[in-house]
């Protein structure tokens, strides 16, 4: 599934999918993000070709019809550790910010120029034109690549025909201008966001032996996408080893499904890390006065396998009886943003035996491999209570929330 679906929380979450699979008795072991699956397939192809495991960082740019997912992982032997993910999915005005949005921008522009009238999505002509455009773009890929390469290379912008649909001529400028308007800004922004994490993970994107850029998904094979990604990383030659993925053209489109099959058969181990820091906002006695502070419990970047069992805050928590009907406040952070979240339930609903005078609680969190979080509370008598918090990642993305 697209990683960006989780971050933007615009589609069915992993929690809902997990429930659906259980209701249908589907033997689902785990949900795997598409770019992570592609990195697994790259590791497999590299070993098949080079006779050794790839040791280094893998940046997967997964561009499909509706979403852009960019994933950073580290490969060591047969293990892949997921470090960061970013991208773009939902958009209010267009069909995402990927292949379909690009097709729509080009077809509408050329149609309205040639026919001197607007083209609505509701018209049958729109659907047919979109289908015809995608077919031509794929079937004539070699010609389209040459036309666009010449257009970008020439100082005076040689504007040749890429292909023709009925009486409408699609030129290099039509493709390039639509791409620059709809796709390039978001792609560049997502790459810059990802590069902002490189220092945190000691990534050297100039190391041609230990850094690879993997293009996956159908739209990733489009010339202007590949040209933009290469431009971002300062690649000036087609022989740049950082872009040598050992993929065929078919592999680029199928890397995700093939990688998922490798993981499902335990041929490559994916080790995800906690995507956010999760903790409590508590009041502490400092020099005789109460001060509010954030206490982290689960920490971003730690392997999720260490958080399968609950991790508890140091020391026991006391709750003033007057505050037990108030909601519990937790804090979330992803390294760039920090938010304080009031849970839907009151403290007396989350902690066992809150009616007991002078009771105290150990409070902690756990996270499963599908990035679903659970709050744990147990009192001095050993009574326990668990509250599923579901997907918390989407709640932290966005501007900083001021206290």
N, C-alpha and C positions, 0 to 999 in steps of 0.2 A: 504494500500500500504506500501511497506517497507520504513521505515524511512531513511535508508541509501541511497536510491535512490535520495533523495533530497540533502543529504550532499555531495554525490559524483557526482551528476549531470550527471549520465551516462545513464539515461533512461528518458522517457517522464516526464516532470516536472508537478507539480500540475497546473501550469498556462495553459499548453497545454491540460491537462485533463479537466480542467474547460471549456475551449473553445470548446472542442470536445463534452462534455455533453450538452453545450448550443446549439450547432449546431444540435444535435440529439434530442433536446427537452427532455432530460433525467432530471427528477426531483432530481438533486444532491444538497443536502443541504451542505455537507462538505466532505472533504477527511480525513480519520482517519488513523494514522499510526498503523501498525500491532501490535507492542509491547504494545502500549497504549490500543488498543482494548483488548488484553490479560489481562492487569492489571484490566480493567473494569470487565472482567469475573471472575477474582480471587476475587475481592471485593464482587461480587454477591455470589459466592460459599462460601466464608467465612461467610457472613451474614446468608446464608441458613443453614450452619452447626452449627455455634456458637451462632446464635440468636442475634448478635450484629454487628455493623459496624466495619470493621478493621480500626484502627487508627495508621498510621505509614507510613514507606517507602516501596515501592514495586520496586524491581529490576527485570525486565523481560528480560530473555535471549531467544530471538526468533531466532531459527536456522531452516532454511528450506533447500530447495534444492540448492538455489543460493546465499542467503544472510544471514548475521548475523546482527541482530539488538539488541542492548542492550539499554533499556530505564529505567530511574529512575523517579518515580512519588511519590507523597505524597497523601495518602488517608485520608480524614476527612469526616465523615458522608457519605452522598451520592455523595460527590464531589471528583474528582481526579485531582490534579494539576500536569501537566507534567513539570519536572525539567530539565532533560538532556537526550540526546540520542547520541549513538555512534555505531560503528560496522564496518562491512566490506562487500563490495559487489563486485565491478568490479575487474577483474584481467586479465592481458594480456595473460597469459599462460594457465590458467585453467578455468573451468566453475564456476567462482566465487570462494569463499573460504568457501563453506558449504558442504551440503550432496552430491551433484553431483560431486564436485571436489574430495571428499574423495572416492566415489565409483570408479571414474576413476583411481585414484592413485593405489588403491588396485587391480583392475581388470587388469590393464596394467602390474603391477609388477608380478603378479602370472602368467598371460598368457605368458609373455616374458620369465619368468624363466622356465616354463614347456615346451614351444614350441621352445625356442631358436630363436625367431624372434620378430621383432618389431610389435606392433599393432597400426594401424592408426585409427583415428576417422572416416575416410571415409569408412572403411571396414564394410560390413554387420555384420561380427563377433563381432565388437565392440559394436554395438547397442544391439545385442542379449545378449551379455555377461553382459552389463550394466543392462539390464532389469532383467536377471536371478539373478544377484548379489543382486539387490535391493529387489527382491522378497524373496530370501533366508534370507537376513539380517532382514527383517520384520517378515516373517513367523516363523523363528527359533530364535526369539529375546531372549527367555528364555534361550536357550542353549548357544547362543552367549554371553549373560551376564555372565553366570557361567564360561565359558571358559576364558573370559577376566579377570574376577575377580580373578580367580585362577592364571592366568599368571602374573598379577600385584602384587599379594600378595606373591607369592613364591620367595624366594631368588635366586633360580637357574632357574627361568623362565620356568615353566612347559608349554610346547608349544603344546597344544592339537588342534585337528581339530575342527574348528568352523562349517564348512559345506563343501559340495562338489558340484561342478557344472561340469557335464560330468566327465572327467578324472582329472580335476583340483581340488586340495585340498587347501582350504583356512584355514590357521592356525591362532592361536591367534597372533603370531608375525607379520603376514602379515597385519592384521588389525591395530595393535598397532604401527608398524613402519610407515605405511602410514599416520595414524592419527598424529603422532609426527612430521612428515615432512610437511604435508599440512595444518592441522587444528589447532593443539595445539598452535603454536607460535602466530597466528593471534588472536585466542580466548583469550589467556593470555594477549596479548597486549591491546585488547579492554577492558578487565576487569580492567586492570591497569589504562587505561585512564579514565574509568568511576569512579573508586575509587578515582581518583584525584579530583573529584568534591564533594566527600562526606563531606569534612570539610566545603565547602561553604554552604551546605544545612543542616548542623548539623545532618548528618546520622551516627548512631551508628550501624555498621553491626554486632556487637556482641549481640545486644539486641534481644533475642529470642521471645519477645512479640510484638515488633514494627518494625521488619525488616523481610521481606520475599523475597526469591528468587523464581521466577516463571519461569519454563521452558516451553516454548511454541514452536510449530512448529514440524514437523515430525522428523527432525534430532536431536532435543533436547532430544528425548527419547533414543538416542543411548547411550550405557553404558559409552563410553570413554568421551563423552561430559559432561554427568552428573558427572562423576568422576573428571574431570578437574575443573569444576565449584566448586564442593564441596572442592576440594583440595585448590583452591584459597582462599576460605573463612574459611579454617581451620576446616572443618566439619569432625569429626572423627567417627560419629555414624549415622546410618540410622534413628534414632529417633530425629535428630536435628530439632527443631521446625521451624527454619528459612527456611527450605525447605518443610514445610508442607503447601501445596497449596490447599488442599481439592479436588484436581483433580483426576479423573480416567485417565487411559491410553488414552481413547478416548478423554477426555477433553484436554489433552496435545496437541493433533493434531488439535482440533476444537475450542480451546479457543479464537482464533482470530475472527473467524466468529461469534461465540456466543456472544463475547463481543461487536462486532460491532452491532449486533441485539439489545442488551440491550441499547446501546447509541442511536441508531436510534429510539427506542421507548421511549426515555426520561426517562428511569429507572435509569440511572446513568449519571451524568453530568461530562463531561471532560472539564477541564479548562486549555487550553494550555498557556504557557508563551512565551514571545518574545525570540527567540533563539539567537539573536545577538544584540549588540549595534549598532545603526545607527546614524550618524551625519554628520556634514559638516566640511570641512577643510577651515578655514577662516583666514583673516589677521586682526589683532587687533592693534590699536595704543597703545603702551606701552611706556610711557615716551618720546613721540615724535618720536618713531621709530616703524615701522610696524613689527609685529612678527606673524608667522604662528602658529596656534594652532587648535586642534580638539575640536569641540563643540558637545557633545552628545545630541541627541534629543529623540530617542527611546532607552530604556535601557534594556539590557538582564535581564531576570528573572521577569519582570513585566508582569502581566496577559494581554494577548492579547485583552481581552474585553475592556481594558482601551485605546487601540490604534486603535479601530475601526474608531474613528473620528480623524482627523489630530491633531498632537501635533506640535507646532511651537517653533522655536528657540527664546530665549529671545531677544527682540529688533529687529530692522529692519536692513536689509542687504543693503549695498550700493555696487554698482559694477562700477568700473572704465570703462568708455566707451571703452578703448583700450582692455579690457579683456572680453567684452561681446561676442566676437566671439570665445572665448576659452571654452573648455569643463568644466562642473562643476565637482569638485572633492569632493567626499563623503568619509567618513571613516567608516569601519566596524570592529567590534571586537567580539570575542566569549569567551573572558576571558583568552585565551591562545595566540591567534593570532590577529594581527591587520593589516589591509590592507587599502591602499588608492586607490580608484577606480575612474578613469576618465569615466564619463558617455559618451555614444555615441553621445549625442546631445550637442550643444553649449548652453551657458547660454541664449543667445537671443532667442533660441528655447524653453527654459524651463520656462522662466519668461515672464509674460505679459508686453506689452508696454515698452520694453527696449529702444525704440527710444525716449522716453520722457526724457527730460533733468532733472537731479536731482531726478529722480524717486527712490523710495525705495521699498523693498519687505519684507514681512514676509515669511519665508521659513520653511517648516516642512515636516513631514512624517506621514504615517499611515500604518497599517498592518492588513490584514484580517485573519480569522481563518485558512486559508490555507497557511499561511506564505508567502503571496504575498504582496510586498511593493509598495507604491505609494508616489511620491514626490508632494508636494503642494506648490504653490507660489501665493501670492496675493499682489498687489501694493497698494499705498496710496489712489488710486481712487476706490478700492474695486474690481478691475478686478482679476479674478482667473484663474489659469491654473493647471491642473493635468497631471502628467506623470507616467504611470505605469512602475515600475522598475522590476516587476516580482520576481523571486526567487533570493535573495541576499545571502542566507546562504551558497551556494556552493562557492561563491567568497571569503569567509573569511577562509575556511578550508585550511590549508597548512602552509608553512613556513612564518615567518614574512617578510613583504615587507619593506625594508629600504628606508627611504625618500631620 
